[in-house]
Amino acid sequence: MSTAPKLDDGDPALKPAHIETSVPADSDRAASSSRGAKPWWYRLVSFLLLAGLAALSYATRDRWEPVLEGWIRPAAANRTKPRPPVVSIAEAKQDSIPQYINCLGTVTAFNSVTLKSRVDGELVEVAFQEGQMVQEGQLLARIDSRTFEASLNQAKGQLQRDLAALELARLNVDRSRNLPAGGALSEQERDELQAVYKQAQALVDVDRALVANAELQVAYCNIIAPISGRVGLRQVDQGNMIQASNPNGIVVITQLQPISVVFSIPQDEILRVQKQLSESSLVPVFAFDRTFQNQLAQGTLTAIDNQVDQTTGTLRLKATFENQESLLFPNQFVNIRLLVKQWSDAIVIPSSAVQRGADFQYVYVVQSDNETVDIAKVQVAFSEAGRSVISQGLKAGDRVVIEGTDKLQPKGMISLPGAGPKSR
C-alpha cells in the first residue's frame, strides 16, 4: 500500500502563486488630477490671444466689406420680402343725401264702422261680397220692411182723418166769425170752436210726426254704407233675425283711402322733427315692409302728440298716406322712415371705412404715393344704408381703406388691388 508524499509547508517552491493588484496611493491620485487642470499662465495667454484676434478683426473690417458685399448681402437681397397687405379703397364723394329716422309703426284706419241694424227684423238680403270695396251710400243689406210699411200706412190714414177734422174745425171757426155780434152764438161757444180747431191742428202735427217716424223705420230696413271702404267678413247670414241691440253688427267697414300710420320716435329726436316742420310744412314719411326692402307707400306727417310717454321716453306721431294701391291694412306693422334733414354737398364714404378708437373715430387715408396710409380723425354725422356722412376730417377726393384695415397701422405700407410688388 503506497502513501502520498507529504508536502512540506516550509518549502517556498511548493507554495501557491498569488496575483497582486496594484492600488494607486493618494499621492498618485493627486498627480493624475493635476495633469487635467491648466495652469494660470496658460489661461492668460489664451485670453490675450483671443483679444488680439478681436482687435485685429475690428481694425481690418473695411478690408472685409467687399467680401460681405459680394457674398453675404447679395444672398440676403435675393430673399423674397413679404408683400404689404392688399386693401380695397373707396373715394370720398360729395353728394346730397337725406337723413331719416327709422321706427316701427302701426297702420290705423281713418274711419272704421261696425254696420248695425237700427230696427229688429229678418235679414232678407245681403248685397255685398266679403272683402269688397264699397262706396258711401251703397246698399249693403235689407231687412223685411212689411211690418214697418203697415205701420206707415196706418199713420198716414190717421193723418188723413185728423186733417179732415181740422178742416171742419176751421170752417166752424170761420162761420162763427161771420155771424153778427149778439147773434145765435155766445162768446163761450165761439171760444169752444176756436179750441177745437187748435186741438185738431195739434192732432195733425202728431200724425205727421208718426208718419215721419214710420217712414224712417221703413228706410232703416235698407242698410247702406255710411263711408267708403272695404267690408270685412259678415257676422250674420241671410234669413236670420237681427236685433238693433246686437253688439257684433252685420259687418265692419274700414276706410283704406286715405289711411294713417301711428309711430313713435325717441324724445331726443323731437328737436330735429320740429326743426324740419318749421322749414317745410310737408315732411315726407315712407312706409316699408318688415324687411325694409319694399316701399309700400309714401305720405306726409300730419300730427304730433302733445306729450311724451314717460314709460318709454317716446313721442307719438301720425302720418297720412293716400294708399292708392291699397298695400296698407289696418293694424298692420310697418317700418317707417321719417325725413328729418336733407344734407346738401355732404362728404359721403362707405361705413366700413370708419374705425373706432378709444375716444374718437378715424379712417385710413391712402397717401399720394399710393403705397402708404395714415389715419385721419373724422366726425360722423350719421350712417344710413352702408354710407356715412362725414361732417369733419375729410374732403372730396380723399381715398379711404374699406377692406383690410385690420392689418394696417399709421404710416404703414399697403398694396392696392392689381398692383404687383415694388422693385427696390
QUICOR-V50987 format. One line per field, one symbol per residue. ss: DSSP state (a for helix, b for strand, c for the rest). burial: b if it has 9 or more other C-alpha atoms within 8 Angstrom, else e. A space follows every 50 residues. Layout:
ss=???
burial=???
//
This chain:
ss=cccccccccccaaacccccccccccaaaaaaaaaaacccaaaaaaaaaaa aaaaaaaaacaaaaaaaaaaaaaaaaaccccccccbbbbbbcbbbbbbbb bbbbbbbbbccbbbbcccccbbbbbbccccccbbccccbbbbbccaaaaa aaaaaaaaaaaaaaaaaaaaaaaaaaaaccccccccaaaaaaaaaaaaaa aaaaaaaaaaaaaaaaaaaacbbbccccbbbcccccccccbbcccccccc bbbbccccbbbbbbbbaaaaaaaaaaaaaccccbbbbbccccccbbbbbb bbbbccccbccccbbbbbbbbcccccccccccbbbbbbbbbbbbbbbbbb aaacbbccccbbbbbbcccccbbbbbbbbbbbbbccbbbbbbccccccbb bbbcaaacccccbcbbcccccccc
burial=eeeeeeeeeeeeeeeeeeeeeeeeeeeebeeeeeeeeeeeeebeeeeeee eeeeeeeeeeeeeeeeebbeebbbeeeeeeeeeebbbbbbbbbbbbebbb bebbbbbbbbebbbbbbebbbbbbbbeeeeebebbbeebbbbbbbeebbe bbeebbebbeebbebbeebbebbeebeeeeeeeebeeeebeebbebbeeb bebbeebbebbeebbebbebbbbbbebbbbbbebeeeeeeebbbeeeebb bbbbbbbbbbbbbbbbbeebebbeebbeeeeebbbbbbbeeeeebbbbbb beeeeeebeeeebbbbbbbbbbbeeeebbbebbbbbbbbbbbbeebbbbb bebbeeeeeebbbbbbbeeebbbbbbbbbbeebeeebbbbbebbebebbb bbbbbeebeeebbbbbeeeeeeee
//
